[in-house]
Amino acid sequence: MTLYLDYAASTPVSTVVLDEMNLWQKEHFANPSADHIEGSYSTRAIQNAREIIAKKIGAMPSEIVFTSGASEANNMALKGIAFKYLNEKCHIITSLIEHKCILNTCDFLEKIGFEITYISPNEHGEISPDKVKKSIRENTKLISIHHVNNELGVIQRISEIGAIAFEYGILFHTDAAQSFCKLNIDVDDMDIDLLSLSGHKIYGPKGIGALYIRDARNSEIVPLIHGGGQELGLRGGTSPTPLIVGLGSAVEHFPEEVSEQQNLFEQVIKDYNFVRNGSSSTLPTIWNITFNSDDEIKRFILEKNWLISQGSACNAMSNTPSHVLNAIGLSDELARRTFRISLPPFKCY
């Protein structure tokens, strides 16, 4: 029997989410910008979703800007801040183990003259707040460190990093695609100025995400998509009401109990010889394991018909070893014997 264990890459859309989305696909399908009663229904539905998401992270509804997903939100955060300094350029701090959309955005910014510092993790995949602090320069305008690593599941110390950014008057962004709804987040307590999230990691639809922007109405973020003034003029385009409703519903109905698959998996995996990569502070639903030998991999594959990944879904499109595994010191040979097994998500405390 085939068992899907790649939930860090994507989750199914839950039944309750689908049911709520269908109403806005078939019946109340009007453009929310339309000046009639059906348009106002859509506007109210979008506002309700905005309120649900804002409450989850301790933000104001007006600080939630909807995007097509976390990748766009990450681009919007980094480029939107950087483009304010297009003439004089500025310095940005990130890490070597960020999601590819962060690293590729930083590579683009470097090519047009921005200065980027990439913090190396330790062998456990942890980003040191002290290293971040020591990397700050006079022209540092943004620090971007993810909350949970998508391959290792390591939980970063973003409250400490946020406090450092606040102390120096630097904006702090975190990619929370893997942590949103699974870990408690309070943007004020953690000194987070920008936060990216995604729908399809939490039983919501693909194609929808959001960027939290502190004081969004007064922000000087440069839009990537210009349009008709939607999302406070920060992200143009007709608002996809069904997707936004789906994201709000996914947040509202995110499960709190531990899945049966996690308990079963922890018992089954003990029968194999491997090393689990990561730190003591790791999301319990993500297991990054390096098998001790090729023979052990063959035994595992023959006995378990599990749908799992070697690294992230993004890295699956490349034959090169995972940049995350290389950054924590794994050789190409060890990286080849490494797999990410990600279980159904639940709420952690």
FINU-928347 format. One record per residue (C-alpha): residue number from 1; y negated, z negated, x. Coordinates in Angstrom, 2 decimals. Layout:
k  c2  c3  c1
NUM  Y  Z  X
...
//
This chain:
k  c2  c3  c1
1  0.00  0.00  0.00
2  -3.41  1.01  1.36
3  -5.90  -1.86  1.60
4  -9.62  -1.22  2.04
5  -11.09  -3.63  4.59
6  -14.32  -1.87  5.57
7  -16.78  -3.72  3.35
8  -19.40  -4.00  6.10
9  -19.66  -0.20  5.90
10  -19.88  -0.08  2.11
11  -18.82  -1.95  -1.01
12  -17.81  -0.53  -4.39
13  -20.33  -0.67  -7.23
14  -19.37  -3.55  -9.50
15  -18.66  -2.96  -13.19
16  -21.59  -5.08  -14.35
17  -23.95  -3.13  -12.10
18  -22.65  0.22  -13.36
19  -23.02  -0.89  -16.97
20  -26.64  -1.92  -16.45
21  -27.45  1.29  -14.58
22  -25.97  3.53  -17.27
23  -28.52  2.39  -19.82
24  -31.30  3.71  -17.57
25  -29.43  6.91  -16.79
26  -28.79  8.01  -20.37
27  -31.12  6.24  -22.79
28  -34.24  4.94  -21.07
29  -34.57  7.72  -18.52
30  -38.34  8.23  -18.63
31  -40.44  8.37  -15.49
32  -41.84  4.83  -14.97
33  -45.22  6.35  -14.11
34  -45.43  8.05  -17.52
35  -48.17  6.84  -19.86
36  -46.03  6.16  -22.94
37  -43.74  3.45  -24.27
38  -40.55  4.78  -22.65
39  -42.31  4.85  -19.31
40  -43.37  1.24  -19.83
41  -39.73  0.25  -20.47
42  -38.78  1.64  -17.08
43  -41.75  -0.06  -15.43
44  -40.69  -3.42  -16.85
45  -37.08  -2.90  -15.69
46  -38.28  -2.14  -12.18
47  -40.54  -5.19  -12.19
48  -37.63  -7.37  -13.29
49  -35.53  -6.14  -10.36
50  -38.45  -6.73  -8.02
51  -38.69  -10.33  -9.23
52  -34.95  -10.95  -8.78
53  -34.99  -9.66  -5.19
54  -38.20  -11.50  -4.30
55  -36.82  -14.80  -5.61
56  -33.69  -14.39  -3.48
57  -35.73  -14.47  -0.24
58  -38.64  -16.68  -1.32
59  -41.13  -13.82  -1.53
60  -43.63  -12.57  -4.11
61  -42.58  -9.60  -6.29
62  -45.61  -7.66  -5.05
63  -44.18  -7.90  -1.50
64  -41.03  -5.89  -2.32
65  -41.27  -2.15  -1.65
66  -38.29  -0.04  -2.75
67  -36.83  2.53  -0.35
68  -33.77  4.78  -0.20
69  -31.90  2.16  1.84
70  -32.09  -0.12  4.87
71  -32.41  2.81  7.30
72  -35.60  3.98  5.63
73  -36.83  0.39  5.38
74  -36.24  -0.08  9.12
75  -38.06  3.17  9.89
76  -40.90  2.15  7.61
77  -41.25  -1.24  9.31
78  -41.21  0.02  12.90
79  -43.10  3.29  12.50
80  -45.41  1.86  9.88
81  -46.61  -0.81  12.31
82  -46.50  1.40  15.41
83  -48.55  4.18  13.82
84  -51.43  1.72  13.38
85  -51.64  1.83  17.18
86  -51.07  5.55  17.61
87  -54.13  5.99  19.85
88  -53.76  3.02  22.19
89  -49.98  2.59  21.67
90  -48.45  -0.90  21.78
91  -45.38  -2.86  22.88
92  -42.36  -3.59  20.67
93  -39.44  -5.95  21.35
94  -35.97  -5.33  19.96
95  -32.37  -5.71  21.18
96  -29.66  -3.48  22.63
97  -27.31  -4.23  19.74
98  -29.45  -3.28  16.78
99  -28.25  -0.78  14.20
100  -28.54  2.82  15.36
101  -31.42  3.49  12.97
102  -33.49  0.87  14.82
103  -32.50  2.12  18.27
104  -33.11  5.77  17.39
105  -36.48  4.91  15.89
106  -37.41  3.03  19.06
107  -36.24  5.97  21.16
108  -38.55  8.24  19.15
109  -41.46  5.84  19.59
110  -40.84  5.67  23.34
111  -40.98  9.44  23.57
112  -44.48  9.46  22.07
113  -45.79  6.76  24.38
114  -44.91  3.35  22.93
115  -43.43  0.66  25.17
116  -40.11  -0.84  24.06
117  -38.27  -3.83  25.54
118  -34.56  -4.02  24.70
119  -33.15  -7.56  24.94
120  -29.58  -7.77  26.25
121  -27.18  -10.06  24.37
122  -24.87  -12.54  26.05
123  -21.13  -11.92  26.09
124  -20.87  -13.38  22.58
125  -23.38  -10.96  21.09
126  -26.16  -13.52  20.77
127  -29.83  -12.68  21.34
128  -31.61  -15.49  23.17
129  -34.93  -16.55  21.61
130  -36.04  -17.55  25.12
131  -35.47  -13.98  26.35
132  -37.56  -12.71  23.46
133  -40.36  -15.13  24.33
134  -40.33  -14.11  28.00
135  -40.61  -10.43  27.01
136  -43.88  -10.87  25.13
137  -46.89  -9.02  26.56
138  -50.57  -8.96  25.66
139  -50.07  -5.76  23.66
140  -46.85  -6.81  21.87
141  -47.36  -6.12  18.17
142  -43.87  -6.29  16.71
143  -40.53  -8.04  17.30
144  -37.49  -6.62  15.50
145  -34.19  -8.52  15.73
146  -31.40  -8.17  13.16
147  -30.12  -11.18  11.22
148  -26.39  -10.39  11.37
149  -24.87  -7.84  13.72
150  -23.06  -5.15  11.76
151  -20.15  -4.83  14.20
152  -19.60  -8.39  15.44
153  -20.86  -10.36  12.46
154  -22.81  -12.62  14.81
155  -25.62  -14.52  13.10
156  -28.79  -14.44  15.20
157  -31.22  -17.35  15.50
158  -33.98  -15.59  13.61
159  -35.74  -18.77  12.53
160  -36.38  -19.58  16.19
161  -37.43  -16.02  16.97
162  -39.67  -15.98  13.92
163  -41.33  -19.20  15.05
164  -42.02  -17.65  18.47
165  -43.52  -14.55  16.86
166  -45.71  -16.73  14.63
167  -46.87  -18.79  17.62
168  -48.06  -15.65  19.40
169  -49.47  -13.93  16.32
170  -46.91  -11.11  16.47
171  -45.28  -9.55  13.41
172  -41.56  -10.30  13.05
173  -39.14  -7.87  11.38
174  -35.45  -8.44  10.72
175  -32.78  -6.02  9.52
176  -30.94  -8.12  6.92
177  -28.62  -5.41  5.59
178  -25.54  -7.44  6.53
179  -26.89  -10.88  5.64
180  -28.82  -10.37  2.40
181  -27.13  -12.35  -0.41
182  -24.48  -13.62  2.04
183  -26.73  -16.08  3.88
184  -29.66  -18.08  2.61
185  -32.98  -16.47  3.55
186  -36.48  -17.85  3.08
187  -39.11  -15.58  4.58
188  -41.68  -18.37  4.84
189  -39.36  -20.93  6.44
190  -38.09  -18.27  8.87
191  -41.54  -16.78  9.63
192  -40.35  -13.30  8.64
193  -43.09  -10.72  8.06
194  -40.87  -7.74  7.27
195  -37.25  -7.66  6.09
196  -34.96  -4.70  5.36
197  -32.12  -4.79  2.85
198  -29.61  -2.42  1.27
199  -27.84  -2.11  -2.08
200  -24.46  -0.72  -1.10
201  -23.54  -3.73  1.07
202  -23.62  -6.09  -1.93
203  -21.77  -4.19  -4.71
204  -24.86  -2.15  -5.59
205  -25.37  1.63  -5.50
206  -25.97  3.76  -2.44
207  -29.38  5.32  -2.02
208  -31.44  2.21  -2.73
209  -32.84  -0.56  -0.55
210  -36.09  -2.39  -0.02
211  -38.54  -3.58  2.58
212  -40.16  -6.97  2.18
213  -43.71  -6.83  3.53
214  -45.71  -10.03  3.76
215  -48.98  -9.61  1.81
216  -48.02  -6.00  1.10
217  -51.17  -5.30  -0.92
218  -53.29  -6.01  2.15
219  -50.95  -4.65  4.80
220  -52.04  -1.89  7.12
221  -48.61  -0.27  7.31
222  -48.87  3.50  7.60
223  -46.69  5.15  4.91
224  -43.90  7.48  5.99
225  -43.75  9.19  2.58
226  -47.02  10.02  0.87
227  -46.90  10.64  -2.85
228  -48.51  9.69  -6.11
229  -49.33  6.09  -5.29
230  -45.99  4.49  -6.14
231  -44.99  1.22  -4.41
232  -48.60  0.24  -3.70
233  -49.11  3.63  -2.05
234  -46.73  2.61  0.75
235  -43.77  4.75  -0.38
236  -44.36  7.82  -2.51
237  -41.88  9.44  -4.87
238  -40.70  8.91  -8.43
239  -39.16  5.46  -8.69
240  -35.37  5.77  -9.27
241  -35.12  3.31  -12.15
242  -31.28  3.29  -12.43
243  -30.85  2.61  -8.71
244  -33.52  -0.09  -8.67
245  -31.99  -1.76  -11.73
246  -28.60  -1.52  -9.99
247  -29.95  -3.24  -6.89
248  -31.47  -6.03  -8.95
249  -28.23  -6.46  -10.90
250  -26.17  -6.56  -7.70
251  -28.36  -9.38  -6.39
252  -28.25  -11.26  -9.69
253  -24.46  -11.02  -10.00
254  -23.43  -11.34  -6.35
255  -20.19  -13.39  -6.20
256  -20.30  -16.92  -4.81
257  -16.59  -17.61  -4.45
258  -14.47  -16.88  -1.39
259  -12.34  -13.78  -1.99
260  -8.56  -14.09  -2.08
261  -8.38  -11.30  0.50
262  -10.10  -13.48  3.09
263  -7.57  -16.29  2.81
264  -4.69  -13.79  2.85
265  -6.13  -11.91  5.84
266  -6.57  -15.04  7.95
267  -2.90  -15.86  7.47
268  -1.64  -12.33  8.18
269  -3.75  -11.60  11.28
270  -2.28  -14.61  13.11
271  0.93  -12.61  13.61
272  -0.82  -10.29  16.11
273  -2.09  -10.73  19.66
274  -5.84  -10.18  19.89
275  -9.15  -11.67  20.93
276  -11.90  -12.09  18.34
277  -15.28  -11.01  19.67
278  -18.47  -12.78  18.71
279  -19.81  -16.31  18.71
280  -19.08  -19.54  16.88
281  -21.86  -18.54  14.47
282  -20.30  -15.48  12.88
283  -20.17  -14.21  9.31
284  -16.63  -15.08  8.16
285  -16.17  -11.74  6.43
286  -16.53  -9.69  9.64
287  -13.78  -9.82  12.28
288  -14.26  -7.79  15.46
289  -10.96  -7.93  17.30
290  -9.64  -6.49  20.56
291  -5.88  -6.06  20.62
292  -4.13  -7.18  23.79
293  -2.29  -3.88  24.30
294  -1.66  -0.40  22.95
295  1.78  -1.55  21.82
296  0.18  -4.26  19.71
297  -2.11  -1.67  18.11
298  0.89  0.53  17.29
299  2.72  -2.44  15.75
300  -0.34  -3.32  13.69
301  -0.85  0.25  12.45
302  2.84  0.66  11.56
303  2.96  -2.61  9.65
304  -0.45  -2.56  8.00
305  -1.89  0.41  6.14
306  -5.41  -0.98  6.27
307  -8.60  1.07  6.05
308  -10.66  -0.38  8.92
309  -13.16  0.87  11.49
310  -13.55  1.12  15.23
311  -17.12  -0.16  15.36
312  -19.62  0.73  12.65
313  -19.46  3.71  10.30
314  -22.33  5.26  12.28
315  -20.36  5.07  15.53
316  -17.34  6.64  13.81
317  -19.19  9.96  13.93
318  -19.22  9.82  17.74
319  -16.46  9.77  20.33
320  -18.46  7.43  22.56
321  -17.65  3.70  22.69
322  -19.71  1.36  20.57
323  -23.08  0.49  22.13
324  -22.61  -3.05  20.81
325  -19.29  -3.54  22.59
326  -20.65  -2.06  25.81
327  -23.67  -4.37  25.59
328  -21.48  -7.50  25.44
329  -19.56  -6.36  28.50
330  -16.43  -4.69  27.11
331  -15.10  -1.80  29.17
332  -14.43  1.56  27.55
333  -10.71  0.71  27.60
334  -11.22  -2.59  25.78
335  -13.64  -0.94  23.34
336  -10.96  1.61  22.52
337  -8.64  -1.24  21.53
338  -11.26  -2.90  19.37
339  -11.49  -2.73  15.59
340  -13.84  -4.12  12.97
341  -12.14  -5.60  9.92
342  -14.62  -6.51  7.20
343  -13.60  -8.38  4.09
344  -15.12  -8.49  0.61
345  -18.45  -10.33  0.88
346  -19.25  -13.61  -0.72
347  -22.08  -16.13  -0.54
348  -22.11  -18.37  2.54
349  -23.98  -21.64  2.96
//
